[in-house]
Amino acid sequence: MDDTRAVYEALITAHDSGEAAALATIISVQGSVPRHVGSKMLVRADGSFVGTIGGGKMEDLAIREALGVITSGDARTVSYALNDIQAGDPGVCGGTVEVFIEPLHPAPTLLVIGGGHVGKALAELGKWSGWRVILSDDRPEFCNPEYVPGLDGYAVSKPADLLQQVTITAHMYIAAVTRGLPVDLDLIPALIATPAPYIGVIGSRRRWTLTMKELREQRGMTDAQLARVHAPIGLELNAETPKEIAVSIFAELIMMRRGGTGESMKMEPSGST
């Protein structure tokens, strides 16, 4: 397999699996250099890579830059001179190389914990919206491709053991639509310890008040830790049905991901006060 095809296949695999990566592409060269314009290298978050932009010290430096791009999410252009080792340049080919390094943001992943009526509706809505969706439940009959077809993963697990099956990343949004307080007491501390940008827990205000009290007293959790949890989950839509509740939850997910406010965008008629 040639380098270009290997890079593109690795890129597609990373996208489909929700893995963060960066793509380094040579965009200009001058003089004698090992690779031509358009040569590409895909760098993963663990430092492994596919393809090459020339090897040697230059490539090592580009990999370091790519890891920084993965972390920051900001593209950058870097230049390397290949002519003076004494001056710290990465080679002696005699030319210069300019490399554009861009982040490859994976599709966001929605982890739905609880496969009941709301969980099923939320998983279907998330998948319809183009997200990767993983469904988890401790009941096999509520967590399988026949029950909710076409998802990206099914984790049959007790909530307390879920993190042994699912690796939670900074691109994974979590909606815990669980069955009650005993489950939440084991689950929430584990979720808070992850880099997930959103952790939502279903239930009434009273349920969340009792849950926070128990988590403080039994698990020693702080207000700062509990503040990471969105509970009750979702935006206030006065939703009633499972599908309506799923819409309110997913609306909050989009708001958090895109930096929205959740306010109505209605404009008042011109001239009104």
C-alpha positions as CSV (number, residue, x, y, z in Angstrom):
1,M,0.0,0.0,0.0
2,D,1.4,3.4,-0.9
3,D,1.9,6.1,1.8
4,T,-1.0,8.4,0.6
5,R,-3.6,5.6,0.6
6,A,-2.4,4.4,4.0
7,V,-2.7,7.9,5.4
8,Y,-6.2,8.4,4.1
9,E,-7.3,5.0,5.4
10,A,-5.9,5.8,8.8
11,L,-7.7,9.2,8.7
12,I,-11.0,7.5,8.0
13,T,-10.5,5.0,10.7
14,A,-9.6,7.7,13.2
15,H,-12.7,9.7,12.2
16,D,-15.1,6.7,12.4
17,S,-13.7,5.6,15.8
18,G,-13.8,9.1,17.3
19,E,-10.0,9.3,17.7
20,A,-8.3,12.7,17.7
21,A,-5.4,13.1,15.3
22,A,-3.5,15.6,13.2
23,L,-2.6,15.7,9.5
24,A,0.8,17.1,8.5
25,T,1.1,18.1,4.8
26,I,4.1,19.5,3.0
27,I,2.9,22.7,1.3
28,S,6.1,24.1,-0.1
29,V,9.7,23.1,-0.6
30,Q,12.9,24.9,-1.8
31,G,16.1,23.2,-2.7
32,S,17.0,19.6,-2.0
33,V,14.5,17.9,0.3
34,P,13.5,14.3,0.9
35,R,9.8,14.5,0.1
36,H,7.7,16.5,-2.4
37,V,4.8,18.9,-1.9
38,G,1.6,17.1,-0.9
39,S,3.4,14.4,1.1
40,K,1.3,13.6,4.2
41,M,1.6,12.1,7.6
42,L,-1.2,11.3,10.1
43,V,-0.2,11.6,13.8
44,R,-2.3,10.1,16.5
45,A,-2.7,11.4,20.1
46,D,-0.4,8.6,21.4
47,G,2.4,9.8,19.1
48,S,2.1,6.9,16.6
49,F,1.9,7.9,13.0
50,V,1.1,6.7,9.4
51,G,3.0,8.0,6.4
52,T,6.1,10.2,6.3
53,I,7.1,13.7,5.4
54,G,10.8,12.9,5.2
55,G,12.0,11.1,8.3
56,G,14.8,12.1,10.6
57,K,14.9,15.0,13.0
58,M,12.5,17.1,10.9
59,E,9.8,14.5,11.2
60,D,10.3,14.1,14.9
61,L,9.9,17.9,15.3
62,A,6.7,17.8,13.1
63,I,5.3,15.0,15.3
64,R,5.8,17.1,18.4
65,E,4.1,20.0,16.6
66,A,1.2,17.7,15.6
67,L,0.7,16.6,19.2
68,G,0.4,20.2,20.2
69,V,-2.2,20.8,17.4
70,I,-4.2,17.8,18.7
71,T,-4.2,19.3,22.2
72,S,-5.0,22.9,21.2
73,G,-7.2,22.2,18.2
74,D,-5.6,25.0,16.3
75,A,-3.9,24.5,12.9
76,R,-0.4,25.8,12.4
77,T,2.3,26.1,9.7
78,V,5.9,25.3,10.5
79,S,9.1,25.6,8.5
80,Y,12.3,23.5,8.7
81,A,15.7,24.3,7.2
82,L,17.7,21.2,6.2
83,N,21.2,22.7,5.9
84,D,23.0,23.5,9.2
85,I,23.1,20.9,12.0
86,Q,25.4,23.1,14.0
87,A,22.7,25.8,14.1
88,G,20.2,23.3,15.2
89,D,18.6,22.6,11.9
90,P,17.2,19.0,11.4
91,G,19.3,18.0,8.4
92,V,21.9,18.7,5.8
93,C,19.9,18.2,2.5
94,G,20.2,21.9,1.8
95,G,16.6,22.8,1.3
96,T,13.7,24.1,3.3
97,V,10.3,22.5,3.9
98,E,7.0,24.2,5.0
99,V,4.5,21.9,6.7
100,F,0.8,22.7,7.4
101,I,-0.5,20.7,10.4
102,E,-4.3,20.6,10.9
103,P,-6.3,19.0,13.7
104,L,-8.8,16.3,12.7
105,H,-11.6,16.7,15.0
106,P,-13.4,13.4,15.5
107,A,-17.2,13.3,15.3
108,P,-18.6,13.8,18.8
109,T,-19.6,10.7,20.7
110,L,-22.7,10.4,22.8
111,L,-22.6,7.8,25.5
112,V,-26.2,7.0,26.7
113,I,-26.2,5.2,30.0
114,G,-29.6,3.6,30.4
115,G,-31.6,2.0,27.5
116,G,-35.1,2.7,28.7
117,H,-37.7,4.7,26.7
118,V,-35.7,8.0,27.0
119,G,-32.3,6.4,26.4
120,K,-33.6,4.6,23.3
121,A,-35.1,7.9,21.9
122,L,-31.9,9.8,22.7
123,A,-29.6,7.2,21.1
124,E,-31.7,7.3,17.9
125,L,-31.8,11.1,17.9
126,G,-28.0,11.3,18.4
127,K,-27.3,8.9,15.6
128,W,-29.7,10.7,13.3
129,S,-27.9,13.9,14.0
130,G,-24.6,12.5,12.8
131,W,-22.9,11.8,16.2
132,R,-21.3,8.5,17.2
133,V,-23.5,6.9,19.7
134,I,-22.7,4.2,22.3
135,L,-25.5,2.7,24.4
136,S,-25.0,1.1,27.7
137,D,-27.3,-0.8,30.0
138,D,-27.0,-3.7,32.5
139,R,-30.0,-5.4,30.8
140,P,-29.0,-7.1,27.5
141,E,-32.5,-6.8,26.2
142,F,-32.2,-3.0,26.3
143,C,-28.7,-2.8,24.8
144,N,-28.3,-4.6,21.4
145,P,-28.5,-3.9,17.7
146,E,-32.0,-5.3,17.4
147,Y,-33.3,-2.9,20.1
148,V,-31.6,0.2,18.7
149,P,-30.1,-0.5,15.3
150,G,-27.1,1.2,13.8
151,L,-25.2,2.5,16.8
152,D,-21.5,2.6,17.1
153,G,-21.2,0.5,20.2
154,Y,-23.2,-1.5,22.8
155,A,-21.8,-2.0,26.3
156,V,-23.8,-4.4,28.5
157,S,-22.4,-3.5,31.9
158,K,-23.4,-2.5,35.4
159,P,-22.9,1.3,35.6
160,A,-20.2,1.0,38.2
161,D,-18.2,-1.2,35.8
162,L,-18.8,0.7,32.6
163,L,-15.4,2.4,32.5
164,Q,-13.8,-1.0,32.2
165,Q,-15.5,-1.4,28.8
166,V,-15.7,2.2,27.5
167,T,-12.8,4.7,27.3
168,I,-14.2,8.2,27.9
169,T,-12.4,10.9,26.0
170,A,-12.6,14.7,25.8
171,H,-14.9,14.3,22.8
172,M,-17.5,12.1,24.5
173,Y,-20.7,13.6,25.9
174,I,-22.4,11.5,28.6
175,A,-26.2,11.3,29.2
176,A,-27.0,9.1,32.2
177,V,-30.7,8.3,32.0
178,T,-30.5,5.8,34.8
179,R,-33.2,4.2,36.9
180,G,-32.5,5.8,40.3
181,L,-30.3,7.0,43.2
182,P,-28.4,3.7,44.0
183,V,-27.1,3.5,40.5
184,D,-26.0,7.2,40.4
185,L,-24.1,6.9,43.7
186,D,-21.7,4.4,42.1
187,L,-21.7,5.9,38.6
188,I,-21.3,9.7,39.1
189,P,-17.9,9.7,40.9
190,A,-16.4,7.5,38.2
191,L,-17.8,9.8,35.4
192,I,-16.6,13.0,37.1
193,A,-13.0,11.6,37.1
194,T,-13.1,11.5,33.3
195,P,-12.3,14.3,30.8
196,A,-15.9,14.2,29.4
197,P,-17.0,17.8,28.5
198,Y,-20.6,17.1,29.5
199,I,-22.1,14.8,32.1
200,G,-25.8,14.9,32.4
201,V,-28.0,13.0,34.8
202,I,-31.8,12.5,34.5
203,G,-34.2,13.0,37.3
204,S,-36.2,15.6,39.3
205,R,-34.6,18.4,41.3
206,R,-35.5,16.5,44.4
207,R,-33.7,13.4,43.2
208,W,-30.6,15.4,42.3
209,T,-30.7,17.2,45.7
210,L,-30.8,13.8,47.5
211,T,-28.1,12.5,45.2
212,M,-25.7,15.4,46.0
213,K,-26.3,15.0,49.7
214,E,-25.4,11.3,49.5
215,L,-22.4,11.9,47.3
216,R,-21.0,14.5,49.7
217,E,-21.6,12.4,52.8
218,Q,-20.8,9.0,51.5
219,R,-18.2,9.7,48.8
220,G,-16.7,12.9,50.1
221,M,-17.4,14.8,46.9
222,T,-17.0,18.5,46.7
223,D,-19.3,21.2,45.3
224,A,-16.7,21.9,42.6
225,Q,-16.8,18.3,41.5
226,L,-20.6,18.1,41.5
227,A,-20.8,21.4,39.6
228,R,-19.6,19.4,36.5
229,V,-22.9,17.5,36.4
230,H,-25.9,18.9,34.5
231,A,-28.8,17.8,36.6
232,P,-31.7,17.7,36.0
233,I,-30.5,17.0,32.5
234,G,-31.7,19.0,29.4
235,L,-33.2,22.4,28.6
236,E,-36.6,23.4,30.0
237,L,-39.0,22.6,27.2
238,N,-41.8,21.3,29.4
239,A,-41.2,18.0,27.6
240,E,-43.4,15.0,28.6
241,T,-42.9,12.1,26.1
242,P,-39.6,10.1,25.9
243,K,-38.9,11.7,22.4
244,E,-39.6,15.2,23.7
245,I,-37.3,14.6,26.7
246,A,-34.7,13.3,24.3
247,V,-35.0,16.5,22.3
248,S,-34.5,18.6,25.4
249,I,-31.4,16.6,26.4
250,F,-29.9,16.7,22.9
251,A,-30.6,20.5,22.6
252,E,-28.5,21.0,25.7
253,L,-25.7,18.8,24.3
254,I,-25.6,20.9,21.1
255,M,-25.7,24.1,23.2
256,M,-22.7,23.0,25.3
257,R,-20.7,21.8,22.3
258,R,-21.3,24.9,20.1
259,G,-21.2,27.5,22.9
260,G,-24.9,28.5,22.5
261,T,-27.1,30.2,25.1
262,G,-30.3,28.3,24.8
263,E,-32.2,31.6,24.4
264,S,-35.0,32.1,21.9
265,M,-33.7,33.7,18.6
266,K,-37.0,35.4,18.0
267,M,-36.7,39.0,16.9
268,E,-39.3,41.6,18.0
269,P,-41.1,43.6,15.3
270,S,-39.2,46.8,14.2
271,G,-40.2,49.8,16.3
272,S,-41.6,47.9,19.3
273,T,-40.5,48.7,22.8
